[in-house]
Amino acid sequence: MMKQERLINRPFIALGFSAFLFFASFNMIIPMLPDFLTSLGGGEYKGLIISLFTITAGLSRPFSGKLADKIGRLPVMIFGATVCFVAGLAYPFVTGIIAFFALRLLHGFSTGFTPTGNAAYVADIVPIHRRGEAMGIIGVAISIGTASGNAIGGYIGSAFPIDYVFYASAITAILSVIILSGMNETLADKVQFNFGLLKLKRHEIIEKRVLVPAIYMALSVFSFGLVLTIMPDYSAHLGISNKGLFFAVFVLASLGVRIFAGKISDKVGRVKVLKVSSFLLAVAMVLIAFSYSLLTLIGAGIIFGLAVGMNSPTVFAWAIDLAEDHKRGKALATLYIFLEIGIGMGAFISGWVYSNDVEFFPRTFYTGAGVALAGFIYLNIATRIKKMK
């Protein structure tokens, strides 16, 4: 498919709507999972809810990147969304801790595949000089899906049995599959799938050209994994009944700034925007630690949303800039591998620091602030070294 100067077209809109549904699907259940795990007798393992999910997501990235460059973007996206559908139907049948974590591992394949194909598809169809803007617009669709999923999941879970949340997640995922099935493939020289494609050589795992943005990505999303793990309990601690409210606030706050930040990064450069976003991220973590009411938490959530909204489209556009066209899927898969590492470490370490003890909330968020600040420092050092070369 040839790139056009026109950014908003039929495939772009369809892809955005599919992304909205996909992200709504798996985010819908997140606010309810800590209580669900506690009901199974595993409350002390809350840090594993997100980290196990990201393990299989990260491990599957090299495969999804290779397959996206070989068999096409659409099959990769459809596979991931189908996994989301199957997982949503399976949660109501889980009755034990081991089965729950096994399903979380399986569910992780969904985000290991669909976002990789999605980002590669976007890069295939948009003008080169508008990549940041394009990633920002798709990011808006993703953000609305994430916010809607969290808010709707929190509402359904508070008004109905939790099984209804899982079924709603499955229905949303299959709608995403239906949209993808009606779209045209953008990869020109695709091949038929064969199991030999699943054999990875060492050089097929990581794309070295995008290592700097990838490492920065891991440091910048640490706080996101932290928030996914800790915020449901922190919201309850502050007396907020809807555990998905904070997610909705920060995601909605990121909407407008995503397009704006993407367009700015197209003009002034990716690194300048990322320096601002990483600093704001550290500030947001400190403000969350000092929150004592719904109002102060919402204020901190807005700052967090602004930081995330600036960061996400910019770092993805940066990676696409550095990638060779025929290795675009691999490059994006590399970025997502480090994204999963960052989120997984954020979830695991925050769960360990928190230890299910409300007295440890402040130091947990300070940890997130420290890692975000490390991302800011790394960005400055890495880009300075690159200039010296």
C-alpha positions, -999 to 999 in steps of 0.1 A, spaced: 0 0 0 15 33 -11 19 61 14 -3 91 8 0 128 19 -35 125 34 -31 111 69 -67 103 78 -81 77 54 -103 47 55 -77 21 66 -63 45 92 -97 50 107 -104 13 107 -71 5 124 -78 32 150 -112 18 158 -98 -18 160 -70 -6 184 -96 11 205 -116 -21 209 -85 -43 215 -71 -21 243 -105 -17 259 -108 -54 260 -78 -64 281 -78 -32 302 -115 -38 311 -105 -65 336 -75 -49 352 -93 -30 380 -110 -62 391 -81 -86 390 -65 -77 424 -98 -86 442 -103 -116 420 -69 -129 429 -76 -122 466 -108 -142 464 -87 -171 451 -64 -168 481 -35 -151 464 -37 -115 476 0 -114 484 9 -121 448 -7 -90 433 26 -79 418 25 -110 395 -9 -100 379 8 -76 355 44 -90 355 33 -125 343 12 -109 316 42 -90 304 65 -120 304 48 -138 276 41 -105 259 78 -98 259 89 -133 249 65 -133 220 77 -99 206 106 -113 185 82 -138 169 55 -112 162 81 -88 148 95 -115 124 60 -127 114 48 -91 108 78 -87 84 71 -121 67 35 -131 66 19 -96 71 7 -71 97 -29 -83 97 -24 -120 107 -3 -108 136 -29 -84 148 -58 -109 144 -39 -136 163 -34 -113 193 -70 -101 194 -82 -137 192 -61 -146 222 -78 -117 241 -112 -131 231 -103 -167 243 -88 -154 276 -119 -133 284 -141 -164 280 -117 -185 302 -114 -163 333 -149 -173 347 -137 -209 348 -106 -202 369 -109 -215 405 -72 -216 417 -41 -195 419 -20 -216 395 -48 -217 369 -51 -179 372 -15 -172 366 -13 -197 338 -42 -178 321 -24 -145 327 6 -160 309 -16 -170 280 -33 -136 279 0 -119 275 3 -132 240 -24 -108 230 -3 -77 236 28 -95 223 13 -96 189 -15 -71 181 4 -38 190 34 -49 170 14 -54 138 -6 -22 146 24 0 148 40 -15 116 7 -10 97 6 26 107 42 32 95 33 15 62 4 39 54 13 73 67 36 100 53 72 99 67 72 135 79 39 129 98 49 98 118 48 115 151 14 130 144 1 96 132 13 77 163 -3 104 184 -37 99 167 -35 62 170 -24 67 206 -56 87 212 -77 57 200 -56 34 223 -60 59 252 -97 61 248 -99 23 247 -78 20 278 -98 46 297 -131 33 285 -121 -3 294 -109 6 329 -140 28 336 -165 3 322 -148 -26 338 -148 -9 371 -185 0 368 -196 -35 357 -175 -51 384 -191 -29 411 -227 -34 399 -226 -70 386 -208 -103 393 -172 -102 380 -179 -128 353 -198 -101 335 -166 -81 332 -148 -110 316 -176 -117 291 -177 -80 281 -139 -82 275 -143 -112 252 -171 -95 232 -150 -64 228 -120 -84 215 -140 -103 189 -154 -70 175 -117 -59 170 -111 -92 151 -141 -86 128 -128 -51 119 -93 -64 112 -107 -92 90 -121 -66 66 -89 -47 61 -63 -50 33 -27 -62 40 0 -36 36 31 -59 34 39 -63 -3 63 -93 -3 45 -115 22 50 -153 24 28 -181 37 31 -190 73 51 -221 81 65 -233 114 100 -227 102 93 -190 107 91 -196 144 128 -206 146 146 -175 157 183 -168 151 202 -146 176 203 -116 153 165 -118 147 156 -110 183 169 -74 189 172 -46 163 204 -28 175 195 4 156 167 12 181 184 2 213 186 38 227 149 45 225 142 9 236 162 13 268 146 46 275 112 30 269 119 5 296 128 32 321 99 54 312 71 28 315 83 14 349 59 38 366 30 25 343 35 -10 356 36 4 391 3 22 386 -14 -8 371 -4 -29 401 -8 -5 430 -35 20 421 -65 -3 427 -54 -7 463 -43 29 467 -77 41 454 -95 19 480 -71 33 507 -82 68 498 -118 58 499 -124 59 461 -150 32 452 -144 30 415 -109 15 412 -107 23 375 -112 61 380 -76 70 382 -69 51 350 -97 69 332 -84 103 344 -48 99 334 -57 83 300 -82 111 292 -56 137 302 -32 121 277 -56 124 248 -51 159 235 -14 161 243 -7 129 222 -14 146 189 2 178 199 34 162 212 36 140 181 34 170 158 59 189 179 83 160 178 80 160 140 93 196 140 117 200 169 129 164 173 120 134 194 146 138 222 135 173 232 99 162 238 110 130 256 132 150 281 102 170 291 79 140 294 104 120 315 108 149 339 70 153 342 67 115 349 90 118 379 70 148 392 37 129 388 50 99 409 59 122 437 26 140 436 7 107 437 27 97 468 15 130 485 -21 125 474 -46 124 503 -80 127 486 -98 121 454 -91 157 442 -54 156 448 -51 121 432 -70 134 401 -45 163 399 -16 139 400 -33 117 375 -36 146 351 2 153 353 9 116 348 -14 115 318 3 145 302 37 128 307 25 95 292 7 113 263 39 131 254 61 101 258 43 73 239 39 86 203 73 103 204 93 73 213 75 51 188 81 76 160 118 78 171 121 40 167 104 41 133 128 69 122 158 47 131 145 15 116 152 1 81 120 -3 61 124 -41 57 131 -45 95 103 -23 107 84 -51 124 116 -63 141 125 -27 153 90 -22 167 91 -56 184 124 -46 200 108 -15 214 78 -35 227 102 -61 243 117 -33 264 83 -19 270 72 -52 285 104 -54 305 98 -20 320 61 -26 328 69 -61 342 97 -48 364 75 -19 375 47 -43 385 70 -68 402 92 -44 421 62 -22 432 44 -53 444 75 -63 464 80 -28 478 43 -24 487 41 -59 502 3 -54 507 10 -29 535 -6 6 532 23 21 551 45 14 522 25 33 496 47 65 496 80 47 492 65 26 463 57 58 444 91 73 452 106 43 436 87 50 405 99 87 406 135 75 409 133 52 378 116 80 358 144 103 367 169 77 357 152 77 323 157 114 320 194 111 329 199 82 305 183 101 277 207 130 282 238 108 285 229 85 256 221 113 231 252 132 241 274 102 235 258 97 201 266 133 192 302 128 202 305 98 178 
